Amino acid sequence: PQVAPITKEYAMLTVAAGEGLHSIFTDMAVEGVVEGGQTMNPSTDDILKAIEKTPAETVFVFPNNKNIIMAAEQCIPLAEGKKVVVLPTKTVPQGISAMLAFDPDASEADNVSGMTEAFGNVHTSQITYAARNSDFDGFDIQQGDYLALAESALFGTDKDLTALLKRLAGAEPQQEAEFITIFYGEDVSETQAQTALEIFTAACPNAEITLLAGGQPVYY
């Protein structure tokens, strides 16, 4: 693979799926976005190729999924002429939060500690649906149920998406949050997204809430 000439000290590389999330990361001056996420994890080779195209001495990599952290870490000894630093972000909101804490004038160590602290303060919940009957964390799940996950553990299920959103908005992490960002997925209409925003606005009066089109697959 072609190794890009070094033109700067630091760059950030992230893993994400969905047009909206790509745009959000690009707006944050991310050097590259590797396509991937739930159900389509990029390989070490995919991540390494992106690192080699990145024109920086030190490349910070944000896997944004617990199943991608190891593939990213395997790039550390393989990247020639570059230092690879993997920030073990497990979700996209963690990755975004870590990047917001990046300071181009700070040392690598200060950046690692600042970014690690930032993503450690982020709680992520996700909503998807059951494609088939299954048993998850001891819960009996029926095909077509909506599922809410909190930090990858099952929070609850419901046949009614609005009811599930209300339960999620009323849960402790959301009630204690200062900032809440809702990223809506590719299968969600703008009207449905606005409904989610209204539910959270009513349930979390102390939080500053933002609605963004993430366009991510699988997760609403």
ChimeraX attribute file (.defattr): number of C-alpha atoms within 10 A of each C-alpha:
attribute: neighborCount
match mode: 1-to-1
recipient: residues
	/A:1	8
	/A:2	7
	/A:3	16
	/A:4	13
	/A:5	13
	/A:6	15
	/A:7	10
	/A:8	11
	/A:9	14
	/A:10	20
	/A:11	20
	/A:12	24
	/A:13	23
	/A:14	27
	/A:15	26
	/A:16	26
	/A:17	21
	/A:18	17
	/A:19	16
	/A:20	19
	/A:21	23
	/A:22	22
	/A:23	15
	/A:24	15
	/A:25	22
	/A:26	15
	/A:27	9
	/A:28	13
	/A:29	13
	/A:30	17
	/A:31	20
	/A:32	20
	/A:33	21
	/A:34	22
	/A:35	17
	/A:36	21
	/A:37	23
	/A:38	18
	/A:39	9
	/A:40	10
	/A:41	19
	/A:42	20
	/A:43	15
	/A:44	18
	/A:45	14
	/A:46	16
	/A:47	25
	/A:48	22
	/A:49	16
	/A:50	19
	/A:51	31
	/A:52	20
	/A:53	16
	/A:54	24
	/A:55	19
	/A:56	23
	/A:57	16
	/A:58	20
	/A:59	23
	/A:60	24
	/A:61	26
	/A:62	29
	/A:63	32
	/A:64	24
	/A:65	21
	/A:66	14
	/A:67	15
	/A:68	24
	/A:69	19
	/A:70	15
	/A:71	18
	/A:72	26
	/A:73	19
	/A:74	17
	/A:75	22
	/A:76	17
	/A:77	10
	/A:78	15
	/A:79	16
	/A:80	13
	/A:81	13
	/A:82	20
	/A:83	18
	/A:84	25
	/A:85	18
	/A:86	21
	/A:87	23
	/A:88	21
	/A:89	25
	/A:90	20
	/A:91	25
	/A:92	24
	/A:93	20
	/A:94	25
	/A:95	27
	/A:96	22
	/A:97	19
	/A:98	25
	/A:99	25
	/A:100	13
	/A:101	17
	/A:102	19
	/A:103	14
	/A:104	11
	/A:105	10
	/A:106	11
	/A:107	10
	/A:108	17
	/A:109	9
	/A:110	13
	/A:111	19
	/A:112	19
	/A:113	14
	/A:114	19
	/A:115	23
	/A:116	20
	/A:117	14
	/A:118	19
	/A:119	24
	/A:120	13
	/A:121	12
	/A:122	19
	/A:123	15
	/A:124	18
	/A:125	19
	/A:126	21
	/A:127	22
	/A:128	18
	/A:129	20
	/A:130	14
	/A:131	12
	/A:132	11
	/A:133	12
	/A:134	13
	/A:135	10
	/A:136	10
	/A:137	10
	/A:138	8
	/A:139	11
	/A:140	10
	/A:141	21
	/A:142	17
	/A:143	12
	/A:144	14
	/A:145	19
	/A:146	23
	/A:147	21
	/A:148	25
	/A:149	16
	/A:150	17
	/A:151	14
	/A:152	13
	/A:153	12
	/A:154	17
	/A:155	18
	/A:156	17
	/A:157	23
	/A:158	18
	/A:159	14
	/A:160	10
	/A:161	20
	/A:162	15
	/A:163	14
	/A:164	19
	/A:165	20
	/A:166	15
	/A:167	17
	/A:168	24
	/A:169	20
	/A:170	17
	/A:171	15
	/A:172	9
	/A:173	16
	/A:174	20
	/A:175	17
	/A:176	12
	/A:177	16
	/A:178	13
	/A:179	13
	/A:180	22
	/A:181	14
	/A:182	19
	/A:183	21
	/A:184	26
	/A:185	24
	/A:186	17
	/A:187	13
	/A:188	16
	/A:189	13
	/A:190	12
	/A:191	9
	/A:192	15
	/A:193	19
	/A:194	13
	/A:195	14
	/A:196	19
	/A:197	19
	/A:198	13
	/A:199	19
	/A:200	22
	/A:201	17
	/A:202	12
	/A:203	18
	/A:204	21
	/A:205	11
	/A:206	14
	/A:207	17
	/A:208	12
	/A:209	17
	/A:210	12
	/A:211	14
	/A:212	14
	/A:213	20
	/A:214	24
	/A:215	20
	/A:216	23
	/A:217	18
	/A:218	16
	/A:219	19
	/A:220	23
